[in-house]
Amino acid sequence: MSYANRHLARSTFTNLSKRAEDILNDNYIQSLKLVVSNSNDNVKTVYDHKTKFIVDLKERTCTCRRFDIDEIPCPHAMAILKEFNQDPYKFCSHYFTKEIILKTYEETVYPVVDESLWNVPEEVAQKIVNTPQGRTKSGRPRKKRIRSAEETTNHNKCSRCEKKGHNVKTCRNMPKKK
């Protein structure tokens, strides 16, 4: 596996790893439909339809938290970088660069010999290792995983005002004009 990862890093012709490059390209495509508004030199406001995101390029943060956690510019940060002709590669973590990936996999990992050929000391072979004592949670086990913020979408859409998040019975908005 180490050889395969090293070979993949050597054959990469981009500044970043393939995964990071794909994320950056997807974020660029998503940024094309966003609107940027200036707050000050470092802090900008990005509008996605009616949702507002605040991006600080100096601190490399965004209210969506993807820029903070992934350390790759999120679509909101990409919209600002595109607007001001900045290089998005300067805002990516150095851990995604080709040089760092090559350094990660430069050491050779030797395969392990067959278990029957191992030289195990007698006191280690006599020790019995039990499974850790754990407490099972009460109640019914969860059938579905907890989805992240990017995956969750509210499918409710009101047919009266055409806004998301509620239906006709709970609508408090005026009906749309036709």
Secondary structure, 3 states (H helix, E strand, C coil): CHHHHHHHHHCCCCCECHHHHHHHHHHHHHHCCCEEEECCCCEEEEEECCEEEEEECCCCEECCCHHHHHCCCCHHHHHHHHHCCCCHHHHCCHHHEHHHHHHHCCCCCCCCCCHHHCCCCHHHHHCCCCCCCCCCCCCCCCCCCCCCCCCCCCCCECCCCCCECCCCCCCCCCCCCC
